[in-house]
Amino acid sequence: MTDPVAPPQPAAEPEVPADPPKKKTVGKRILGLLGGLLIIVVVVALKTGLGAVLRPDPTGDAKAGDCLAIKSDLGEAATEVEAEVTECSASDAKFTVLGRVDGVSDVYSTACDPTFDAKLKEGEEGSVIGSKEGDGYLLCLKTNA
């Protein structure tokens, strides 16, 4: 018996070596670093006050005679107060500005005392709110009845 002749096998294609991994170019590395730094700068800027620059102080223009709506209690421990100037006839006008002291932001200072002494009647209650925007200021307030 003779061996049957095996049909010819197709020639095997030579293996093509895989492309070596491309190295990051210096430009791409720098671009990646700058992108990361930009994200960090934006987060830090928003946390440290850029948000305040973009969001104007709602009581920044308050002056004597204006009324304020305050959305939180002005107790001894109040450190953050949401206040805005409003019409004195509005139902949420809880305080009237008796005076303003610019250049001071410490609500425990005695800067409002002369205003309270001159403008509060016996039995009326005064409060102080302050802002550190710019050079800072205090608003000397009277509770509306």
C-alpha positions in Angstrom: 0.0 0.0 0.0 1.2 3.4 -0.8 0.8 6.3 1.4 -1.8 8.7 0.2 -0.2 12.0 -0.5 -1.4 14.6 1.9 -2.7 17.7 0.3 -0.3 20.6 0.6 -0.8 22.8 3.6 -1.1 26.5 3.1 2.0 28.2 4.0 1.8 29.6 7.5 1.9 33.3 7.7 4.9 34.6 9.5 4.1 36.1 12.9 4.1 39.8 12.9 5.6 41.1 16.1 3.2 43.3 18.2 3.8 47.0 18.1 5.8 47.9 21.2 3.9 50.1 23.6 4.2 53.7 22.7 6.0 55.8 25.2 4.3 59.0 26.3 5.9 61.9 24.8 7.1 64.7 27.0 4.3 67.0 25.6 1.6 64.6 26.7 3.1 64.2 30.1 3.2 67.9 30.6 -0.3 68.3 29.3 -1.5 65.6 31.8 0.2 67.3 34.7 -1.2 70.7 33.7 -4.7 69.2 33.6 -4.3 67.7 37.0 -3.0 71.0 38.4 -5.9 72.9 36.9 -8.4 70.7 38.6 -6.6 71.2 42.0 -6.5 75.0 41.5 -10.2 75.2 40.7 -11.1 73.1 43.7 -8.9 75.2 46.0 -10.2 78.5 44.6 -13.8 77.5 45.1 -13.1 76.4 48.7 -11.1 79.5 49.6 -13.3 82.3 48.5 -13.6 82.5 44.7 -17.2 81.5 45.2 -17.7 84.6 47.4 -16.3 86.8 44.6 -18.7 85.2 42.1 -21.6 85.4 44.6 -22.0 89.0 45.8 -22.6 89.8 49.4 -26.4 90.2 49.8 -26.0 92.7 52.7 -22.9 94.5 51.3 -24.9 97.6 50.4 -27.1 97.7 53.6 -27.2 101.1 55.3 -29.1 102.6 58.2 -32.9 102.5 57.6 -32.8 99.3 55.5 -34.6 96.2 56.7 -33.1 92.6 56.6 -34.6 89.2 56.2 -32.5 86.7 58.1 -33.1 83.0 57.5 -31.5 81.8 60.7 -31.5 82.5 64.4 -29.2 85.2 65.6 -28.3 83.4 68.9 -25.1 83.7 70.7 -23.6 80.8 68.8 -24.6 81.9 65.3 -21.5 81.9 63.1 -23.1 81.7 59.7 -26.1 83.9 58.9 -28.1 84.1 55.7 -29.4 87.6 55.4 -30.5 89.9 52.7 -31.9 93.4 52.3 -35.7 93.4 51.9 -38.6 95.9 51.8 -39.4 97.0 55.4 -43.1 96.2 54.7 -42.3 92.5 53.9 -43.4 89.9 56.4 -39.8 88.5 56.6 -38.3 91.9 57.5 -37.2 90.9 61.0 -34.5 93.5 61.6 -33.9 97.2 60.8 -30.3 98.4 60.3 -29.6 101.2 62.8 -26.0 101.7 61.7 -23.1 100.3 59.8 -19.5 100.1 60.9 -17.0 99.6 58.1 -13.5 98.1 58.7 -14.6 95.9 61.6 -15.9 92.3 61.3 -15.7 91.0 64.9 -19.3 90.9 66.1 -18.0 90.8 69.7 -16.4 94.3 69.3 -18.0 97.3 70.9 -18.2 99.2 67.6 -22.1 99.1 67.6 -22.5 100.2 71.2 -22.7 104.0 70.5 -25.3 103.3 67.8 -27.3 101.1 70.3 -27.0 103.8 73.0 -28.3 106.5 70.8 -31.0 104.7 68.8 -32.4 101.9 70.9 -35.3 102.7 73.3 -35.5 101.0 76.6 -36.7 97.4 76.2 -35.7 97.2 72.5 -33.2 94.5 71.6 -30.1 95.0 69.4 -28.1 92.5 67.4 -25.0 92.6 65.4 -24.1 90.7 62.2 -20.7 91.1 60.5 -19.1 90.3 57.2 -15.4 89.7 56.4 -16.0 90.7 52.7 -13.4 93.3 51.7 -12.3 95.2 54.8 -15.2 93.8 56.7 -18.2 95.5 58.3 -20.8 95.3 61.0 -24.5 95.9 60.8 -26.0 97.2 64.0 -29.6 95.9 64.0 -32.8 96.4 65.9 -35.4 93.7 66.1 -38.7 94.6 64.4 -41.8 94.2 66.5 
